[in-house]
Each structure stands twice: as C-alpha cells, then as structure tokens.
C-alpha cells in the first residue's frame, strides 16, 4: 500500500475508494485458488479435508 497510495493521489483517485478496491482484491486473492489461504484455514478450523 505505501507504493500504491502515492500513485493513487497522483492520478486523482480518492484514498478511501482506493483502499476499498485494494481490500476487495486482497480478499478475492485469499478466497480463490491457487493459494486460497482462507480455504486452508476454514478446512483446518472445521477439521475437514480440502476438496480436490
């Protein structure tokens, strides 16, 4: 974010809007494969196997 925020200000993007888009993209990356960290955490928390 420290590298992206100044670019957003330079291009006239509202910092709140930039933060919302950044967080939405970050969560999308946590939810979907190939990494899908939230999938691994949920499987561990509820003692379930990861779907193949």
C-alpha positions in Angstrom: 0.0 0.0 0.0 2.8 2.5 0.7 3.8 2.2 -3.0 0.2 2.3 -4.4 -1.2 5.2 -2.3 1.1 7.9 -3.7 0.2 6.8 -7.2 -3.4 7.0 -6.4 -3.1 10.5 -5.1 -1.0 11.4 -8.2 -3.7 10.1 -10.6 -6.5 11.8 -8.5 -8.0 8.6 -7.1 -9.8 9.1 -3.7 -7.8 7.3 -1.0 -11.0 5.7 0.5 -12.0 4.3 -2.9 -8.5 3.0 -3.5 -8.5 1.3 -0.1 -11.9 -0.4 -0.7 -10.7 -1.7 -4.1 -7.4 -2.8 -2.6 -9.1 -4.7 0.2 -11.7 -6.3 -2.1 -8.9 -7.6 -4.4 -6.9 -8.8 -1.4 -9.9 -10.8 -0.1 -10.5 -12.2 -3.6 -7.0 -13.5 -3.6 -7.4 -15.1 -0.2 -10.6 -16.9 -1.2 -9.6 -18.3 -4.6 -7.0 -20.8 -5.7 -4.1 -21.4 -6.3 -3.3 -20.0 -2.9 -6.7 -19.7 -1.3 -5.4 -19.2 2.2 -8.9 -18.8 3.7 -9.9 -22.2 2.2 -7.0 -23.9 4.1 -7.8 -22.0 7.3 -11.5 -23.0 7.2 -10.6 -26.6 6.4 -8.3 -26.7 9.4 -10.7 -24.9 11.7 -13.6 -27.3 11.0 -11.5 -30.5 10.7 -12.5 -31.1 7.1 -10.4 -32.2 4.1 -9.7 -29.8 1.3 -11.8 -30.7 -1.7 -9.9 -32.0 -4.7 
